[in-house]
């Protein structure tokens, strides 16, 4: 039996919060669409206290900011980007263009083409998310996107040098110091000074995620990557300190970051609850982490590994840290998650910052139907067809004619009949199916 030793906010309260966010985003996007740059400037002043002469950084400003980054930090950024680039390039290599002859003279194929312009949002108002620049900008560059516009909010009233360095080193063509709804809204809708993009990518808070959801259709999006979620699946092969550390390590992202322990050990569950209290007393980011744990933290006690698997697949968390005596069993059977982190030697922070996989991942149970951001998200697979011989044109045309008439599409059938008459030498009366 699955038992919740701790629950987060009731679903009704979460739904109420979501409704407020939806209304705010809808109103703000309408303001941006109607007023353009004036609205963007007013919103930046309201939410970030930042109104520069222009939001796009010049090449000189970028160079000056990069010069402020310590050499060791630059080397660390290079190391992380090397890992992320290597994995993205390997992923891209797995996506091949194809061309096959399905019948004599009938050629079908597809090509993988990059999206032509992408807006990469890099969060940074509360914490400068240097790593998010690698995950979106660099991956888009590997995919071959010809225009990459990156936006990040000011940090403590000015551009963060580390984030700007990572954007530039990752391959951004345009860099805007602009945050929140106003950033993704301006990139998607366009203004007098910001050309609209074809696609928005990157994580963000609840307002950014909702803005992307509302903008989807006008532009493409990668996925709904909202407030960070983490789950620890553990048994007695690990200790409470490790479980508590891995939960709070992600809960510090924001005030609404779910953190869930799924275990079959009452001892580990009780110990983890105690360890969380101990760590929160000394954690410098406790103000944020404690709010997330209070309102969104959960402890799920199960009787068996099968129950643990069922609970985990139902929750479909963004990050799933697995530390059990059967980690590969969970790898084989898990079907709904953002990314897996297998064994006590790895951890979610590795994936967030440096190991090479992408940290922009599905939240709010979206892992049931999509994976995370990867190089393939920036590529569109387009099919094509060629018919090379008269015989093939007539043969396919006859089948097509009859199938069109089966559905009542006479005009469609006539497209096929014309080929049957012209290339097959057969007289097919107008409005009748080819024999």
BAKE-47625 format. One line per 2 residues: number of its first residue (from 1); for each residue x, y, z of C-alpha. Coordinates in nm, 2 decimals, decimal comma, padded with zeros to 4 digits, m for minus. Example, Ala and Ser with C-alpha at 12.3 -4.5 7.8 and 13.67 -1.06 7.14 Angstrom:
2
1) 01,23 m00,45 00,78  01,37 m00,11 00,71
# end
This chain:
435
1) 00,00 00,00 00,00  00,13 00,35 m00,09
3) 00,12 00,59 00,21  00,20 00,96 00,21
5) 00,39 01,05 00,52  00,40 01,41 00,41
7) 00,19 01,59 00,15  00,24 01,93 m00,01
9) m00,02 02,19 m00,09  m00,37 02,06 m00,17
11) m00,44 02,04 m00,54  m00,72 02,30 m00,51
13) m00,47 02,56 m00,38  m00,23 02,48 m00,66
15) m00,51 02,52 m00,91  m00,59 02,86 m00,76
17) m00,23 02,97 m00,79  m00,22 02,85 m01,16
19) m00,53 03,05 m01,24  m00,37 03,37 m01,11
21) m00,06 03,31 m01,31  m00,27 03,25 m01,63
23) m00,46 03,57 m01,59  m00,14 03,77 m01,52
25) 00,04 03,62 m01,83  m00,26 03,67 m02,06
27) m00,29 04,04 m01,96  00,09 04,10 m01,99
29) 00,12 03,94 m02,33  m00,17 04,15 m02,46
31) 00,01 04,46 m02,33  00,33 04,36 m02,51
33) 00,15 04,29 m02,84  m00,04 04,62 m02,82
35) 00,24 04,85 m02,70  00,56 04,68 m02,81
37) 00,89 04,82 m02,69  00,71 05,07 m02,46
39) 00,54 04,78 m02,27  00,86 04,58 m02,26
41) 01,05 04,88 m02,10  00,77 04,95 m01,85
43) 00,76 04,58 m01,75  01,14 04,56 m01,71
45) 01,12 04,87 m01,49  00,84 04,72 m01,28
47) 00,98 04,38 m01,22  01,35 04,42 m01,25
49) 01,41 04,79 m01,19  01,62 04,79 m01,51
51) 01,57 05,04 m01,80  01,89 05,06 m02,01
53) 01,92 05,27 m02,32  01,88 04,94 m02,51
55) 01,82 04,58 m02,40  02,04 04,42 m02,66
57) 02,41 04,42 m02,57  02,66 04,54 m02,81
59) 02,97 04,35 m02,90  03,18 04,59 m02,70
61) 02,95 04,55 m02,39  02,97 04,17 m02,43
63) 03,35 04,18 m02,45  03,37 04,40 m02,14
65) 03,14 04,17 m01,94  03,34 03,86 m02,04
67) 03,66 04,04 m01,93  03,51 04,06 m01,58
69) 03,48 03,68 m01,55  03,77 03,52 m01,36
71) 03,99 03,29 m01,57  03,90 02,98 m01,36
73) 03,53 03,04 m01,42  03,59 03,08 m01,80
75) 03,78 02,75 m01,79  03,50 02,58 m01,60
77) 03,24 02,71 m01,85  03,46 02,58 m02,14
79) 03,48 02,24 m01,97  03,10 02,22 m01,93
81) 03,04 02,33 m02,28  03,28 02,07 m02,41
83) 03,08 01,79 m02,24  02,74 01,93 m02,36
85) 02,86 01,99 m02,71  03,00 01,63 m02,74
87) 02,67 01,47 m02,63  02,47 01,70 m02,85
89) 02,69 01,62 m03,15  02,65 01,25 m03,08
91) 02,27 01,29 m03,07  02,27 01,49 m03,40
93) 02,48 01,22 m03,56  02,20 00,97 m03,48
95) 01,95 01,17 m03,68  02,03 01,09 m04,04
97) 01,86 01,20 m04,36  01,71 00,91 m04,55
99) 01,61 00,82 m04,90  01,45 00,49 m05,00
101) 01,30 00,34 m05,31  00,97 00,19 m05,19
103) 00,86 00,07 m05,53  01,05 00,07 m05,86
105) 01,07 00,44 m05,96  00,92 00,57 m05,63
107) 01,16 00,76 m05,41  01,07 00,88 m05,06
109) 01,29 01,06 m04,82  01,33 01,31 m04,54
111) 01,57 01,58 m04,45  01,64 01,72 m04,10
113) 01,65 02,10 m04,12  01,72 02,34 m03,84
115) 01,46 02,59 m03,71  01,57 02,92 m03,86
117) 01,54 03,14 m03,55  01,53 03,05 m03,18
119) 01,48 03,26 m02,87  01,67 03,10 m02,57
121) 01,55 03,21 m02,23  01,81 03,18 m01,95
123) 01,67 03,24 m01,60  01,88 03,45 m01,37
125) 01,68 03,69 m01,16  01,73 03,50 m00,83
127) 02,03 03,28 m00,93  02,25 03,35 m01,24
129) 02,18 03,03 m01,43  02,50 03,01 m01,63
131) 02,43 02,64 m01,71  02,10 02,72 m01,88
133) 02,29 02,91 m02,15  02,49 02,60 m02,24
135) 02,17 02,39 m02,26  01,97 02,61 m02,50
137) 02,22 02,83 m02,68  02,49 02,57 m02,73
139) 02,26 02,30 m02,83  02,08 02,52 m03,09
141) 02,43 02,61 m03,23  02,51 02,24 m03,27
143) 02,18 02,19 m03,45  02,28 02,46 m03,70
145) 02,02 02,73 m03,61  02,12 03,04 m03,81
147) 01,98 03,29 m03,57  02,00 03,24 m03,19
149) 01,86 03,52 m02,98  01,93 03,48 m02,60
151) 01,76 03,67 m02,32  01,84 03,67 m01,95
153) 01,71 03,91 m01,67  01,95 04,15 m01,49
155) 02,11 04,01 m01,18  02,11 04,26 m00,90
157) 02,04 04,54 m01,14  02,29 04,47 m01,41
159) 02,40 04,20 m01,66  02,56 03,90 m01,50
161) 02,91 03,85 m01,66  02,91 03,47 m01,62
163) 02,58 03,42 m01,79  02,67 03,66 m02,07
165) 03,00 03,48 m02,12  02,83 03,14 m02,14
167) 02,57 03,28 m02,40  02,84 03,43 m02,61
169) 03,07 03,12 m02,59  02,78 02,90 m02,67
171) 02,71 03,07 m02,99  02,44 03,34 m02,94
173) 02,40 03,59 m03,22  02,20 03,84 m03,02
175) 02,20 03,88 m02,64  01,92 04,07 m02,45
177) 01,93 04,16 m02,08  01,56 04,11 m02,04
179) 01,36 03,88 m01,81  01,03 03,71 m01,74
181) 00,71 03,74 m01,95  00,85 04,05 m02,12
183) 01,14 03,86 m02,25  00,96 03,56 m02,40
185) 00,67 03,78 m02,51  00,90 04,02 m02,70
187) 01,09 03,73 m02,86  00,78 03,56 m02,98
189) 00,56 03,86 m03,07  00,84 04,09 m03,19
191) 00,87 04,47 m03,13  01,02 04,75 m03,33
193) 01,36 04,66 m03,19  01,33 04,28 m03,15
195) 01,27 04,06 m03,45  01,03 03,77 m03,36
197) 01,17 03,42 m03,35  01,02 03,09 m03,48
199) 01,07 02,90 m03,15  01,11 02,96 m02,78
201) 01,32 02,73 m02,56  01,45 02,73 m02,20
203) 01,33 02,69 m01,85  01,18 02,95 m01,62
205) 00,95 03,03 m01,34  00,57 02,96 m01,35
207) 00,51 03,29 m01,54  00,77 03,21 m01,81
209) 00,63 02,86 m01,85  00,28 02,98 m01,88
211) 00,38 03,25 m02,13  00,54 02,98 m02,34
213) 00,22 02,78 m02,32  00,00 03,07 m02,43
215) 00,24 03,16 m02,71  00,26 02,81 m02,85
217) 00,11 02,81 m03,19  00,24 03,15 m03,28
219) 00,58 03,01 m03,22  00,71 02,66 m03,14
221) 00,83 02,57 m02,79  01,06 02,31 m02,66
223) 00,84 02,19 m02,37  00,68 02,32 m02,06
225) 00,98 02,36 m01,83  00,85 02,53 m01,52
227) 00,97 02,53 m01,16  01,22 02,26 m01,09
229) 01,10 01,92 m00,96  01,30 01,64 m00,81
231) 01,23 01,29 m00,69  01,45 01,06 m00,49
233) 01,38 00,68 m00,52  01,57 00,51 m00,25
235) 01,59 00,20 m00,03  01,82 00,12 00,26
237) 02,13 00,09 00,04  02,17 00,47 00,10
239) 02,14 00,69 00,41  01,91 00,97 00,51
241) 02,18 01,24 00,47  02,22 01,16 00,10
243) 01,85 01,16 00,04  01,79 01,48 00,23
245) 02,08 01,65 00,05  01,95 01,55 m00,29
247) 01,60 01,67 m00,21  01,70 02,01 m00,07
249) 01,96 02,06 m00,34  01,68 02,11 m00,59
251) 01,42 02,26 m00,35  01,65 02,57 m00,33
253) 01,56 02,66 m00,69  01,24 02,85 m00,59
255) 00,95 02,87 m00,35  00,74 02,62 m00,55
257) 00,99 02,35 m00,64  00,84 02,00 m00,56
259) 01,08 01,75 m00,39  00,95 01,40 m00,33
261) 01,10 01,10 m00,16  00,97 00,76 m00,27
263) 01,10 00,47 m00,05  01,01 00,13 00,08
265) 01,19 00,19 00,41  01,01 00,36 00,70
267) 01,35 00,40 00,87  01,49 00,59 00,57
269) 01,18 00,80 00,54  01,18 00,91 00,91
271) 01,56 00,96 00,90  01,53 01,18 00,58
273) 01,26 01,40 00,74  01,49 01,45 01,04
275) 01,79 01,52 00,82  01,60 01,78 00,62
277) 01,52 01,97 00,94  01,89 01,95 01,04
279) 02,02 02,07 00,70  01,76 02,35 00,67
281) 01,90 02,49 01,00  02,24 02,55 00,83
283) 02,16 02,58 00,46  02,23 02,94 00,33
285) 01,94 02,91 00,09  01,71 02,78 00,35
287) 01,46 03,06 00,31  01,37 02,93 m00,04
289) 01,43 02,56 00,02  01,22 02,55 00,34
291) 00,93 02,71 00,17  00,94 02,46 m00,12
293) 00,97 02,17 00,12  00,69 02,30 00,34
295) 00,44 02,35 00,05  00,56 02,11 m00,21
297) 00,76 01,84 m00,03  00,63 01,49 m00,01
299) 00,74 01,15 00,14  00,58 00,84 m00,02
301) 00,62 00,51 00,17  00,56 00,20 m00,04
303) 00,55 m00,17 00,05  00,74 m00,29 m00,26
305) 00,96 m00,19 m00,55  00,67 m00,24 m00,78
307) 00,47 00,02 m00,58  00,77 00,25 m00,58
309) 00,78 00,22 m00,96  00,41 00,28 m00,99
311) 00,42 00,59 m00,77  00,72 00,73 m00,96
313) 00,56 00,68 m01,30  00,24 00,85 m01,18
315) 00,42 01,15 m01,04  00,64 01,18 m01,35
317) 00,90 01,41 m01,19  01,14 01,62 m01,39
319) 01,45 01,48 m01,22  01,45 01,13 m01,08
321) 01,75 01,03 m00,86  01,75 00,64 m00,82
323) 01,96 00,50 m00,54  01,86 00,13 m00,48
325) 01,99 m00,22 m00,51  01,83 m00,24 m00,86
327) 01,90 00,09 m01,03  01,90 m00,07 m01,38
329) 01,56 m00,23 m01,31  01,42 00,12 m01,27
331) 01,60 00,24 m01,59  01,43 m00,05 m01,78
333) 01,09 00,01 m01,63  01,05 00,38 m01,58
335) 00,84 00,54 m01,85  00,75 00,89 m01,73
337) 01,02 01,13 m01,62  01,25 01,41 m01,74
339) 01,59 01,25 m01,68  01,72 00,97 m01,46
341) 02,02 00,99 m01,23  02,13 00,64 m01,15
343) 02,32 00,54 m00,84  02,46 00,74 m00,54
345) 02,77 00,84 m00,73  02,58 01,07 m00,96
347) 02,33 01,34 m00,87  02,09 01,59 m01,03
349) 02,34 01,88 m01,00  02,58 01,69 m01,24
351) 02,30 01,70 m01,50  02,21 02,06 m01,42
353) 02,56 02,19 m01,46  02,83 01,99 m01,63
355) 02,80 01,62 m01,72  02,67 01,67 m02,07
357) 02,30 01,58 m02,08  02,05 01,87 m02,12
359) 01,89 02,01 m01,80  01,59 02,16 m01,97
361) 01,34 01,89 m01,88  00,96 01,84 m01,87
363) 00,78 01,94 m01,56  00,42 01,90 m01,43
365) 00,39 01,54 m01,55  00,48 01,63 m01,91
367) 00,73 01,35 m01,89  00,44 01,12 m01,97
369) 00,44 01,24 m02,33  00,77 01,42 m02,40
371) 01,14 01,41 m02,32  01,36 01,70 m02,25
373) 01,54 01,96 m02,47  01,80 01,80 m02,70
375) 01,95 01,88 m03,03  01,66 01,71 m03,21
377) 01,42 01,97 m03,08  01,59 02,23 m03,30
379) 01,56 02,01 m03,61  01,25 01,97 m03,82
381) 01,21 01,65 m04,02  01,06 01,72 m04,36
383) 00,96 01,45 m04,61  00,98 01,45 m04,99
385) 00,87 01,23 m05,28  00,99 01,17 m05,63
387) 00,83 00,95 m05,90  01,09 00,87 m06,16
389) 00,92 00,65 m06,42  00,60 00,66 m06,62
391) 00,52 00,31 m06,50  00,54 00,41 m06,14
393) 00,33 00,73 m06,19  00,06 00,52 m06,35
395) 00,06 00,25 m06,09  00,06 00,47 m05,79
397) m00,19 00,70 m05,97  m00,44 00,42 m06,02
399) m00,43 00,32 m05,65  m00,46 00,69 m05,55
401) m00,75 00,75 m05,78  m00,96 00,46 m05,63
403) m00,88 00,56 m05,27  m00,97 00,92 m05,33
405) m01,31 00,81 m05,48  m01,36 00,59 m05,18
407) m01,36 00,90 m04,97  m01,56 01,11 m05,22
409) m01,27 01,34 m05,32  m01,32 01,37 m05,69
411) m01,08 01,66 m05,73  m00,81 01,46 m05,55
413) m00,89 01,16 m05,78  m00,85 01,37 m06,09
415) m00,49 01,47 m05,98  m00,41 01,10 m05,99
417) m00,62 01,03 m06,31  m00,43 01,30 m06,50
419) m00,11 01,10 m06,44  m00,27 00,77 m06,53
421) m00,39 00,92 m06,86  m00,06 01,11 m06,93
423) 00,20 00,85 m06,83  00,00 00,53 m06,85
425) m00,18 00,58 m07,17  m00,51 00,48 m07,02
427) m00,84 00,67 m07,07  m01,00 00,74 m06,73
429) m01,33 00,94 m06,76  m01,35 01,25 m06,54
431) m01,51 01,18 m06,21  m01,45 00,80 m06,22
433) m01,19 00,59 m06,06  m00,91 00,44 m06,25
435) m00,93 00,06 m06,31
# end
